[in-house]
Amino acid sequence: MIYEMRIYDHAEGRAEDVRERFRDEVAPRFSKHGIDLVAAFVEPDTDRLVYLTRFPDEEARKRGWESFKGDQEWLAAKAESERDGPMVVKQHATVLMPAMSDLLLN
């Protein structure tokens, strides 16, 4: 099992828009693409959206994100939400592997 943490920096004044789009348009599509959402968070000091996903292995992670990027419904929703400009100005992804199997999340 591997995990991935993604952090999204929002455009000025768009933090709530990013969270709403994630809740309404992004997260509901994940399972269709083999992406298991573990949890989503907001950094208190920056208001950045941070979320954790998991996959059986690296190949499944790559397949899942490639599939998601090609989701036509998602692309339409993204385009609609960004009519006034991009909502996310920077994103960072980190792949994480369990250090000790006895500490894995269930």
C-alpha positions as CSV (number, residue, x, y, z in Angstrom):
1,M,0.0,0.0,0.0
2,I,1.3,3.5,-0.8
3,Y,-0.2,6.9,0.1
4,E,0.0,10.2,-1.6
5,M,-0.4,13.6,0.0
6,R,-1.4,16.6,-2.1
7,I,-1.3,20.2,-1.1
8,Y,-3.2,22.9,-3.1
9,D,-2.3,26.6,-2.8
10,H,-5.4,28.6,-3.8
11,A,-5.5,31.8,-5.7
12,E,-6.2,34.9,-3.6
13,G,-9.7,34.8,-2.2
14,R,-10.5,31.3,-3.6
15,A,-9.8,29.0,-0.7
16,E,-13.5,28.3,-0.1
17,D,-14.1,27.8,-3.8
18,V,-11.3,25.2,-3.9
19,R,-12.7,23.3,-0.9
20,E,-16.2,23.3,-2.4
21,R,-15.0,22.1,-5.8
22,F,-13.0,19.4,-4.1
23,R,-16.0,18.3,-2.1
24,D,-18.6,18.5,-4.9
25,E,-16.7,17.6,-8.0
26,V,-13.3,16.0,-7.2
27,A,-13.8,13.6,-4.3
28,P,-17.0,12.0,-5.6
29,R,-15.1,11.0,-8.8
30,F,-12.1,9.4,-7.2
31,S,-13.5,5.9,-6.6
32,K,-14.4,5.7,-10.3
33,H,-10.7,6.1,-11.1
34,G,-9.4,3.7,-8.4
35,I,-8.4,6.6,-6.1
36,D,-9.1,5.9,-2.4
37,L,-9.5,9.2,-0.5
38,V,-8.3,8.7,3.1
39,A,-8.9,12.2,4.5
40,A,-9.0,15.9,3.6
41,F,-7.7,18.7,5.7
42,V,-7.2,22.5,5.8
43,E,-4.0,24.0,7.1
44,P,-5.2,26.5,9.7
45,D,-2.5,29.2,9.0
46,T,-2.6,29.1,5.2
47,D,-6.1,27.8,4.4
48,R,-4.5,25.4,2.0
49,L,-6.3,22.2,1.1
50,V,-4.4,19.0,2.0
51,Y,-5.6,15.5,1.3
52,L,-4.4,12.0,1.5
53,T,-5.1,9.2,-0.9
54,R,-4.0,5.5,-1.0
55,F,-3.3,2.9,-3.7
56,P,-2.3,-0.7,-3.7
57,D,1.0,0.1,-5.6
58,E,2.7,2.7,-7.8
59,E,1.2,1.4,-11.0
60,A,-2.3,1.8,-9.6
61,R,-1.5,5.3,-8.5
62,K,-0.3,6.3,-12.0
63,R,-3.3,4.6,-13.6
64,G,-5.7,6.3,-11.3
65,W,-4.4,9.8,-11.9
66,E,-4.1,9.3,-15.6
67,S,-7.7,8.1,-15.7
68,F,-8.9,11.1,-13.5
69,K,-7.1,13.6,-15.7
70,G,-9.0,12.3,-18.7
71,D,-12.5,12.4,-17.0
72,Q,-14.6,14.5,-19.4
73,E,-17.1,15.4,-16.7
74,W,-14.3,16.6,-14.4
75,L,-12.7,18.6,-17.2
76,A,-16.0,20.3,-17.9
77,A,-16.6,21.1,-14.2
78,K,-13.0,22.4,-13.8
79,A,-13.4,24.7,-16.9
80,E,-16.7,26.0,-15.6
81,S,-15.3,26.7,-12.1
82,E,-12.3,28.6,-13.6
83,R,-14.2,31.0,-15.9
84,D,-12.8,33.8,-13.8
85,G,-9.3,32.4,-13.6
86,P,-7.5,29.5,-12.0
87,M,-8.5,28.5,-8.5
88,V,-5.3,26.6,-7.7
89,V,-2.0,28.4,-8.3
90,K,0.3,25.7,-7.1
91,Q,0.1,22.0,-6.1
92,H,2.5,19.7,-4.5
93,A,2.3,15.9,-4.4
94,T,4.3,13.6,-2.2
95,V,4.2,9.8,-2.4
96,L,4.5,8.1,1.0
97,M,5.3,4.5,1.8
98,P,4.6,3.0,5.2
99,A,7.7,2.9,7.4
100,M,6.4,0.1,9.6
101,S,3.6,-2.2,8.6
102,D,2.2,-2.4,12.1
103,L,1.4,1.3,12.0
104,L,-0.7,1.2,8.8
105,L,-4.1,2.9,8.7
106,N,-7.0,0.5,8.2
